[in-house]
Amino acid sequence: MSARATCDAASLYWQVGLRGFRRYATYRAATFAGVVTNTVFGFLRAYVFVALFSGHADVGGYDLSDTLTYTFVSQGIIMAIFLWGWWEIALGVRSGAVVTDFSRPIDYQFYWLAQDLGRSVYHLIFRGIPPFIVGALAFHLRFPQHPWTWLAFALSVELGVCVSFALRFMVNLSAFWLLDYRGVGTIMQAVWTFFSGFAIPIAFFPGALRTVSEMLPFAAMLATPVNVFLEKAQGLDLAAALAFQAGWAVVLLLVGRLMLAAATRKVVIQGG
């Protein structure tokens, strides 16, 4: 690919990303409702942990302040990571619109990834920051001590979005083979809600469960970004955490491309 073609492709996907940002920016009432919901659930989770720590000073290397920070950061980035209810590709498969999408002169997977990254930036800013600010006013939360942590956190969140997107992309593509893709989707949503560390921090898991969970891609979606914010990893450990996320993102996106290739052949066979 020539330099000009590369620049044109980058410009195209940049515009797709902006489209994803602007698309969700139009739903201001939904954003406000989402902020309220995320904040309320943040307080509900926070008081559960306050009760837990009334009899413990430390759980899995987290004190109460760490855990409350984990709670409100995870509530803030949850819609950026977008764990649940995304069926746009599957619905396109069911309606047949995917055939038109395949005919466009654009990489199908990169198109959706660019749009998802744009969406995540919007949600990170407008649905992520307010719940954290409210939580910080009500509780003693930890803020990063080093300025570069903020940049590492932003990068980690976007890598988490890439991992999340890769998994959601594959679940959506299952609609090419399954009549009830929502069944698989519901199971996967339960799995990554638990193993991502959203319901309970992975650090709270016992023994082998914690070890295995920290190696799975689900940890790269949410637990890793929050731990970066908490500065649980510094120096080489921070680089290793980001590499862990990037590695899973690349692997899962490649698997998704293999599924997409198989799905494309299926469309050709069925379409004649």
ZAMARGU-4260 file (C-alpha; in steps of 0.2 Angstrom, whole numbers, plus 5000, padded with zeros to 4 digits):
<rodrens>
0) 5000/5000/5000 | 5007/5017/4995 | 5009/5031/5007 | 4995/5041/4999 | 4983/5026/5000
5) 4988/5023/5019 | 4984/5041/5023 | 4968/5040/5014 | 4963/5024/5023 | 4968/5033/5040
10) 4958/5048/5036 | 4943/5037/5031 | 4943/5027/5048 | 4946/5044/5057 | 4930/5050/5050
15) 4921/5034/5054 | 4927/5036/5072 | 4920/5054/5072 | 4904/5047/5066 | 4903/5035/5080
20) 4907/5049/5093 | 4894/5061/5085 | 4881/5047/5084 | 4880/5045/5103 | 4882/5064/5106
25) 4865/5067/5099 | 4857/5056/5113 | 4859/5069/5127 | 4844/5063/5137 | 4851/5045/5136
30) 4868/5051/5142 | 4860/5060/5157 | 4850/5045/5162 | 4865/5034/5160 | 4876/5045/5171
35) 4862/5045/5184 | 4861/5026/5183 | 4880/5023/5184 | 4881/5034/5199 | 4867/5026/5208
40) 4874/5009/5205 | 4891/5015/5210 | 4884/5020/5227 | 4875/5004/5229 | 4891/4994/5226
45) 4902/5006/5236 | 4891/5003/5252 | 4892/4985/5250 | 4911/4986/5250 | 4910/4998/5265
50) 4901/4985/5274 | 4914/4972/5269 | 4929/4982/5275 | 4921/4986/5291 | 4929/4969/5297
55) 4944/4969/5286 | 4958/4982/5283 | 4964/4974/5267 | 4957/4961/5254 | 4968/4955/5240
60) 4980/4969/5242 | 4966/4982/5241 | 4961/4994/5256 | 4944/5002/5256 | 4950/5018/5247
65) 4957/5007/5233 | 4941/4997/5232 | 4930/5012/5232 | 4941/5020/5218 | 4940/5004/5208
70) 4921/5004/5210 | 4918/5022/5203 | 4932/5020/5190 | 4924/5004/5183 | 4906/5012/5184
75) 4914/5027/5174 | 4921/5017/5160 | 4908/5003/5159 | 4899/5011/5144 | 4916/5015/5136
80) 4920/4997/5137 | 4902/4993/5132 | 4900/4976/5140 | 4882/4972/5136 | 4868/4974/5123
85) 4877/4977/5107 | 4869/4968/5092 | 4871/4979/5077 | 4881/4967/5066 | 4870/4952/5071
90) 4854/4962/5067 | 4862/4967/5050 | 4865/4948/5047 | 4847/4944/5051 | 4840/4958/5040
95) 4852/4955/5026 | 4859/4972/5026 | 4876/4964/5029 | 4877/4960/5010 | 4877/4978/5006
100) 4890/4981/5019 | 4902/4968/5012 | 4900/4976/4995 | 4907/4993/5001 | 4925/4997/4997
105) 4930/4997/5016 | 4937/4984/5028 | 4921/4978/5037 | 4930/4974/5054 | 4940/4990/5054
110) 4925/5000/5050 | 4916/4994/5065 | 4931/4995/5076 | 4934/5013/5071 | 4916/5017/5075
115) 4917/5008/5092 | 4932/5018/5097 | 4924/5034/5093 | 4909/5029/5103 | 4920/5024/5118
120) 4928/5041/5118 | 4911/5050/5119 | 4906/5038/5134 | 4922/5039/5143 | 4921/5058/5143
125) 4903/5061/5146 | 4897/5046/5155 | 4913/5041/5163 | 4919/5057/5172 | 4903/5063/5181
130) 4900/5047/5191 | 4918/5047/5196 | 4917/5066/5202 | 4901/5062/5212 | 4910/5047/5220
135) 4925/5058/5224 | 4914/5070/5233 | 4906/5057/5243 | 4921/5045/5247 | 4939/5046/5249
140) 4945/5040/5232 | 4963/5038/5226 | 4970/5049/5211 | 4985/5045/5201 | 5001/5052/5209
145) 5011/5053/5192 | 5005/5063/5177 | 5010/5049/5165 | 4997/5038/5173 | 4983/5048/5166
150) 4990/5044/5148 | 4993/5026/5152 | 4975/5025/5159 | 4967/5032/5143 | 4978/5020/5132
155) 4973/5006/5143 | 4954/5010/5142 | 4955/5010/5123 | 4965/4994/5122 | 4951/4987/5134
160) 4938/4993/5121 | 4948/4984/5107 | 4948/4968/5117 | 4929/4970/5121 | 4925/4974/5103
165) 4935/4959/5096 | 4924/4948/5108 | 4908/4957/5103 | 4912/4956/5085 | 4914/4937/5086
170) 4898/4935/5096 | 4889/4945/5083 | 4896/4935/5069 | 4889/4919/5076 | 4872/4925/5069
175) 4879/4918/5052 | 4877/4901/5059 | 4865/4902/5074 | 4847/4906/5073 | 4847/4912/5091
180) 4863/4922/5093 | 4856/4930/5108 | 4858/4914/5118 | 4877/4914/5115 | 4878/4932/5118
185) 4869/4931/5135 | 4881/4917/5141 | 4896/4927/5135 | 4890/4943/5143 | 4888/4934/5160
190) 4906/4927/5158 | 4914/4943/5154 | 4905/4953/5167 | 4912/4941/5180 | 4929/4938/5174
195) 4932/4956/5168 | 4932/4960/5187 | 4916/4972/5185 | 4905/4962/5198 | 4920/4959/5210
200) 4938/4964/5208 | 4948/4950/5202 | 4960/4953/5217 | 4946/4947/5228 | 4946/4930/5219
205) 4953/4915/5229 | 4969/4906/5224 | 4969/4898/5207 | 4953/4907/5201 | 4962/4923/5203
210) 4978/4917/5194 | 4967/4910/5179 | 4956/4925/5178 | 4971/4937/5177 | 4977/4927/5162
215) 4961/4928/5152 | 4956/4942/5140 | 4942/4947/5150 | 4954/4955/5163 | 4961/4966/5149
220) 4944/4973/5147 | 4941/4981/5163 | 4952/4975/5178 | 4968/4981/5169 | 4963/4999/5165
225) 4957/5001/5183 | 4973/4994/5191 | 4983/5006/5179 | 4973/5020/5186 | 4976/5014/5204
230) 4995/5013/5199 | 4996/4995/5205 | 5008/4993/5191 | 5023/5004/5188 | 5038/5004/5176
235) 5041/4988/5167 | 5025/4981/5176 | 5015/4994/5168 | 5022/4991/5151 | 5018/4972/5153
240) 5000/4976/5158 | 4998/4987/5142 | 5007/4973/5132 | 4995/4960/5139 | 4980/4970/5133
245) 4988/4974/5116 | 4992/4955/5114 | 4975/4949/5117 | 4967/4963/5106 | 4978/4957/5092
250) 4975/4939/5094 | 4956/4941/5096 | 4955/4953/5081 | 4964/4940/5070 | 4952/4926/5076
255) 4938/4938/5072 | 4945/4940/5054 | 4945/4922/5052 | 4927/4921/5057 | 4923/4935/5045
260) 4932/4926/5031 | 4921/4910/5034 | 4906/4921/5036 | 4909/4929/5019 | 4911/4912/5011
265) 4895/4907/5018 | 4886/4923/5011 | 4893/4919/4994 | 4888/4901/4994 | 4870/4905/5000
270) 4869/4920/4988 | 4874/4910/4973
</rodrens>
